[in-house]
Amino acid sequence: MPTNKFIIRGGKKLRGAIDVKGSKNAALPILAATLLTSGKCRISNIPRVSDVSGMLELMKEIGSEIKWVGEDSLEIENKNITLSKIKGDAVKKMRASILLVGPLLARFGKVENMQYPGGCSIGQRPIDVHLNAFKDLGAKIKNGKNSFSIYLDSKDVLSKDVVLEEFSVTATENILMYLSGIDKDVRIKIAAAEPHVQDLAKFLKKMGANISGEGTSTICVKGLSAPKGARHNVVSDYIEAGTFVLMGLSVGGDIIIKNAPIDDLDFVIKKLTAAGAKISLDRKNSTISVKSAYPGSGTKSRMAIAKIQTLPHPGIPTDLQSAFAVLATQAKGDTLIHEPMYEKRLEQLLELVKMGANVDLLDPHRAVIAGPVKLTGAEVAGNDLRGGAALVIAALSARGKSTISGVEYIERGYENLVERLRGIGADIEKI
């Protein structure tokens, strides 16, 4: 089946202002969390991206009543939920479907015959961390070849502590939602601290849960058996903001990034400014200004980035690694990219090689990029959301015409990207 492509004519500096939309990674668990209650919820600052559309379709299938009440606001009521409808193949198409487990388990005590979730092909992402955490709470789990079932009545919850097996964002969110919907007092240890986890906790508090410690590795939760409906404004997307910062530095020009969650990017910005980036922050007005002479500046004025290692928050997000790799092609000297989480994420660098990047893949988790190089337009393919966005940056930086396939991955997380990039001077079209 034919898919859409981006056509980009690069080498043009970017100028102007671009807004950051709501966080896709915050919106998805918050939408799932509305299933904890039959009360009406209103969620605003929802990004219009395909991942959100997929989650809304899943929720509608099981009985959620959902309507748009503005450009980016939704009203949701979950009075008549039918668990049997969760068996559909649509679950397999998106990783975020796993987030339905926590709220449904809290409300109904079971989730039966749910297909294993899908998602981007950036490496192994089993749901064992989720299932083992529920098992530690006392759940009974049945694993099949293509689906699983989980049973846990709130009165049977055994543990006062749940220790996750790794800093898993979605496992933290799943357990956090489950515990918010039962009348128990439990601590989550080895909890993820990402901004979207913190935003979910804010919403759950509005629903009546007593939560403390979000943003740290230990979260304390005192839930309630009947959470109430609530209103919430989704936090701005720090990954999108970071993508635009790295775009400005890699492509060149003078851009202002508005509605930026600056506090969530402290370490990223520190790393970039230490390497020589010209970045100005206006925390009062939530704006980031980026100035760069790339491409075409002399090597003396170029940034030098010795190492980029992705880490759980507040470290450099793995979702920005691919964009950092593009910047490394324009920096002077060697940059070591270390991606400890996903063994396939560095494979996207092979697409940069087609554009002239000097890349040495050391192993599935490490690569060295030598710069600066003059990228040239090419036909390349995005194979995951963030890798695809990085190819857009590379194409904007490159001389000549680039064709990027895999647009469906990019549109999972970036709303109206073509129109927004045109607004700052990019020559980009979708065909």
Summary of the structure (lengths in Angstrom):
residues: 431
radius of gyration: 21.7
end to end distance: 14.3
largest distance: 67.2
contacts: 1572
relative contact order: 0.16
helix: 37%
strand: 26%
